[in-house]
């Protein structure tokens, strides 16, 4: 594995979903930034918080993370790497580092579709999530989800059942299966796809980490399909990310008198594409 010590060091100071690193890396390498003295750091185009953080030259945590990744077969993609997903570079807040396990597909050549929705799905939502995931897998499109309970897991399971590929974006460290009930599903994903995250190993899930990771789910995908969503469903946040990123949004229509589909039906009323099968996605 390529030495990533200073890439990791910088990412620890920048934090997730913080685009402040972009102008820095357009001018300097992470090692350049590490080597700067306080006077040089004071001239950098970033806020005072990060300037103060860059004066901290402690490498212990970065060493620990790099050693863990080397020992456990965890790959690292850096924002400037040639094989970093170009589609993510287009985001206003791209992840600086991506940790991954499994086999990353060629995202420049293969079609990625996000399939998301509620954790407390109805039987109808369950069938539709599995159906769309299966059909996307059979068509060799890549299903992207978050491994969450409900729609996310059913879509990934459907894609795998069709012999397809699925990518899972975690809201925690690469070494943590959350929810724990999806341990076996995670194993299947790693056999036929990939698991990625911007959070370094041993980072536990938190209330804020999942909404933050949703921008990566939508950002890797040309379309985000919302299968079932109530008025306050987190999957609507993923749809909003997709819209702000200039990506397409689709939704599966649901019962108009059921609160479980208020969010999905709202998206349709706002111009989201009507999705009844993967064919509705693929024809675009």
C-alpha positions in Angstrom: 0.0 0.0 0.0 1.2 3.5 -0.9 2.3 5.5 2.1 -0.7 7.5 3.2 0.6 8.9 6.5 0.4 12.6 5.7 -2.9 12.2 3.7 -4.4 10.7 6.8 -2.9 13.4 9.1 -4.4 16.1 6.9 -7.8 14.4 6.7 -8.0 14.1 10.5 -7.6 17.9 10.8 -9.9 18.8 8.0 -12.8 16.4 9.0 -15.6 15.1 6.8 -17.7 17.2 4.4 -15.3 20.1 4.6 -14.2 21.5 1.2 -11.6 23.8 2.8 -8.9 21.3 1.7 -9.5 21.9 -2.0 -7.7 25.3 -2.4 -4.9 23.9 -0.1 -4.3 20.8 -2.2 -4.4 22.8 -5.4 -1.2 24.5 -4.2 0.5 22.0 -1.8 0.8 18.3 -1.0 -0.2 17.0 2.5 3.6 16.6 3.2 4.2 20.3 2.2 1.5 21.3 4.7 2.9 19.1 7.4 6.4 20.7 6.9 5.2 24.3 7.2 6.0 26.4 10.2 3.5 28.6 11.9 4.3 31.7 9.8 3.8 29.8 6.6 0.6 28.3 7.9 -0.8 31.7 8.8 -0.7 32.6 5.1 -2.8 29.7 3.9 -6.3 30.2 2.4 -8.2 28.6 5.2 -9.9 29.5 8.5 -8.2 30.0 11.8 -9.4 26.7 13.2 -7.7 24.7 10.5 -4.6 26.9 10.7 -4.3 26.1 14.4 -4.9 22.4 13.7 -2.1 22.3 11.0 0.4 23.4 13.6 -0.2 20.1 15.4 2.5 17.8 14.0 1.5 14.7 16.1 1.4 11.7 13.8 0.4 9.0 16.3 -3.2 8.7 15.3 -2.3 8.7 11.6 0.3 6.0 12.1 -2.4 3.9 13.9 -4.9 4.3 11.1 -2.4 3.5 8.4 -1.2 0.4 10.2 -4.8 -0.8 10.7 -5.5 -0.4 7.0 -2.4 -2.2 6.0 -3.1 -5.1 8.4 -6.7 -5.5 7.5 -6.7 -5.0 3.8 -8.4 -1.6 3.8 -7.7 0.5 0.7 -7.5 4.3 0.8 -8.4 6.7 -2.0 -7.1 10.2 -1.8 -8.7 13.2 -3.5 -5.7 13.7 -5.8 -5.4 10.0 -6.8 -5.9 9.1 -10.4 -8.4 6.4 -9.5 -10.4 8.6 -7.1 -14.0 8.7 -8.4 -14.2 11.6 -10.8 -17.9 11.9 -10.2 -17.2 12.8 -6.5 -14.7 15.4 -7.5 -17.6 17.4 -8.9 -19.2 17.8 -5.5 -18.9 21.1 -3.6 -17.9 19.0 -0.5 -16.2 15.9 -1.7 -14.6 13.5 0.8 -10.9 14.1 1.0 -10.2 10.4 1.8 -12.2 7.3 1.2 -11.5 4.1 3.0 -12.8 1.0 1.2 -12.9 -2.8 1.2 -13.9 -5.1 -1.6 -13.6 -4.5 -5.3 -14.2 -0.9 -6.4 -15.9 -0.8 -9.8 -14.8 1.6 -12.5 -17.1 4.4 -11.7 -16.2 6.3 -14.9 -17.6 3.5 -17.0 -20.3 1.9 -15.0 -23.8 3.1 -14.1 -24.5 3.7 -10.4 -28.0 4.2 -9.1 -28.8 5.0 -5.5 -31.8 3.1 -4.0 -32.9 4.5 -0.7 -35.9 4.7 1.6 -37.4 4.2 5.0 -36.1 1.8 7.6 -39.6 0.9 8.6 -40.9 -0.2 5.2 -44.3 -1.6 4.3 -44.6 -4.9 2.6 -45.1 -3.0 -0.7 -42.0 -1.0 -0.1 -40.0 -4.2 0.7 -41.2 -5.8 -2.6 -40.4 -2.7 -4.7 -37.0 -2.2 -3.2 -36.0 -5.8 -3.8 -37.5 -5.7 -7.3 -35.7 -2.6 -8.4 -32.4 -3.7 -6.9 -32.8 -7.1 -8.6 -33.6 -5.6 -12.0 -30.7 -3.1 -11.7 -28.3 -6.0 -10.8 -29.6 -8.1 -13.7 -28.9 -5.1 -16.1 -25.4 -4.8 -14.7 -26.0 -1.4 -13.1 -24.5 -0.8 -9.7 -26.9 -0.3 -6.8 -25.7 2.2 -4.2 -27.2 2.2 -0.7 -26.3 2.8 2.9 -26.8 -0.7 4.4 -29.6 0.7 6.6 -32.5 -1.3 7.8 -35.4 -1.5 5.4 -35.2 -0.3 1.8 -31.4 0.1 1.6 -30.8 -3.5 2.7 -33.5 -4.9 0.5 -32.2 -3.1 -2.6 -28.7 -4.4 -2.0 -30.0 -7.9 -1.4 -32.0 -7.8 -4.6 -28.9 -6.7 -6.6 -26.8 -9.5 -5.2 -29.5 -12.1 -5.8 -29.4 -11.1 -9.5 -25.6 -11.6 -9.6 -25.1 -7.9 -9.7 -22.9 -5.5 -7.9 -23.7 -3.2 -5.0 -21.8 -0.5 -3.2 -22.5 0.4 0.4 -21.6 3.8 1.9 -21.2 3.7 5.6 -21.8 6.4 8.2 -19.1 4.9 10.5 -15.7 3.3 10.3 -15.0 0.6 7.7 -14.6 -2.0 10.4 -18.0 -1.5 12.0 -21.1 -3.3 10.8 -24.1 -1.0 11.5 -26.7 -2.2 12.1 -25.2 -5.4 13.5 -28.1 -7.4 12.0 -26.5 -6.9 8.6 -23.3 -8.8 9.3 -24.0 -11.5 6.7 -25.2 -9.0 4.1 -22.0 -7.1 4.6 -20.0 -10.2 3.8 -22.0 -10.7 0.6 -21.5 -7.1 -0.4 -17.7 -7.5 0.1 -17.7 -10.6 -2.1 -19.3 -9.0 -5.0 -19.0 -5.3 -4.5 -17.5 -2.7 -2.2 -18.0 -0.9 1.1 -16.7 2.7 1.4 -16.7 5.4 4.0 -15.0 8.7 4.7 -14.7 7.9 8.4 -11.5 6.4 9.6 -11.4 2.9 11.2 -13.0 2.5 14.7 -15.2 5.6 14.2 -18.6 4.7 15.7 -21.9 5.7 14.1 -23.4 9.0 15.3 -26.6 10.9 14.8 -25.0 13.4 12.4 -22.8 11.0 10.4 -25.6 9.4 8.4 -27.1 12.6 7.0 -23.5 13.6 6.1 -22.7 10.3 4.3 -25.9 10.6 2.2 -24.2 13.2 0.0 -21.8 10.5 -1.0 -24.6 8.0 -1.8 -26.2 10.5 -4.1 -22.9 11.9 -5.4 -21.7 8.5 -6.7 -25.0 8.0 -8.5 -26.6 9.4 -11.7 -30.0 8.9 -10.2 -31.3 8.5 -6.6 -34.5 6.5 -6.4 -36.6 6.9 -3.2 -38.7 3.8 -2.8 -40.7 4.7 0.3 -40.4 7.8 2.5 -42.5 9.5 5.1 -42.6 13.2 5.5 -39.5 13.2 7.8 -37.6 10.3 6.2 -33.8 10.7 6.0 -34.0 9.5 2.4 -35.5 12.8 1.5 -32.2 14.4 2.6 -30.4 12.1 0.1 -32.8 13.3 -2.6 -32.1 16.9 -1.7 -28.4 16.2 -2.0 -29.0 14.7 -5.4 -30.9 17.7 -6.6 -28.2 20.1 -5.4 -25.6 18.0 -7.1 -27.5 18.2 -10.4 -28.4 14.5 -10.4 -31.7 13.0 -11.3 -34.3 11.9 -8.7 -36.9 9.2 -9.0 -39.6 8.0 -6.6 -41.9 5.0 -6.4 -45.5 6.1 -6.1 -47.4 4.9 -3.0 -50.7 5.0 -1.3 -51.8 8.7 -1.2 -53.6 8.3 2.1 -50.7 6.5 3.9 -48.3 8.6 5.9 -45.5 6.2 4.9 -45.5 7.6 1.4 -46.0 11.3 2.0 -42.3 12.0 1.2 -42.2 9.8 -1.9 -45.4 11.3 -3.3 -44.2 14.8 -2.6 -41.1 14.2 -4.7 -43.3 13.0 -7.5 -45.4 16.2 -7.2 -42.2 18.2 -7.5 -41.1 16.6 -10.7 -39.2 13.4 -9.6 -39.3 10.7 -12.2 -42.1 8.1 -11.7 -40.3 4.7 -11.0 -42.2 1.4 -11.2 -39.3 -0.7 -12.3 -35.6 -0.5 -13.2 -36.6 0.0 -16.8 -37.9 3.5 -15.8 -34.4 4.3 -14.5 -32.4 2.7 -17.3 -34.3 4.3 -20.2 -32.7 7.6 -19.2 
